[in-house]
Amino acid sequence: MVAKTNKTQSFETALAELEQVVADMESGKLALEDSLAAYKRGAELLSFCRSRLDDAQQQVRVLEEGVLKDFSASGDAN
């Protein structure tokens, strides 16, 4: 049930695995040891997903700033 972290794992794959971990935990059918392992894996996946989202958000900011600067420069030229 618990997979090792894969550095090349995509956001979508990690999110799907996180959703499965949550579903498994919510089912209430896991043994204590399995619940602890699932919680640990879920925390790892959550951290990975947050990191990927933060990276994407930073890239969007950079792109938006570049676009806004271009528009401002164009407006000044006219």
N, C-alpha and C positions, 0 to 999 in steps of 0.2 A: 504494500500500500504506500509506503513512504519511499519516494525516489530521491536520489541524490541531486543536489543542485547542479544544473548544467549551465555553464557560463554562456553558451550560445543559445540558450532557451529564449524563445520569443515571449513578448508580453502576453500575447493571446494564449499561448500554451501554458504559461505560468498562471494566468487568470483562470483558465479552465481547470487546472489542477487544484488551485485554491478553492474554487467552487465545489469541487468533488470532495476535498478535505472537509470543508464546512458541512456538506451534506452528510458525510460519513459520521462526523462528530454529532450532528443534530439528531441522527437516527437513534442514538443512545445504545447502539448495539456493540460498541467497541469496548474491549477490555481496558482496564486502567492503563496498562503499559502502552497499548495501542493508542489510547486517547492522548497520552502525554507525547508520544512520537508524532501523532497527527497535529497536535498543537504546535510543537516545535517546527514541523515542516510548514504549517500554515504561517507561522511568524516569519520564516525565511522567505516564503513566497510573497507575503505581504510587503516585506522590506524590498524585495526585488522589484515588484510591481510599482511601488511608490517611487523607487529610484528611476525606473524607466519613464514614469509619468513626469517626474521632475525634469529629467533630461529633455523630454519632448516639449515641456512647457518652456524651458530655457531656449530651445531652438526656435520656438514660435516667437518668443520675445525678440530674439535677434533678427528674425525675418521681418517682424512688424516694424522694428526700429529702422531697419534698412529701407523698407518701403516708405515709411513716413518721412525719412530724411530725403529720399528721392523726390517725393511729392513736394516737399518744402523747397527743395532746390529748384524744381521745375517752376514752382509758383513765383520764386524770387526772380527767375530769369525773364518771366513775361512782363 
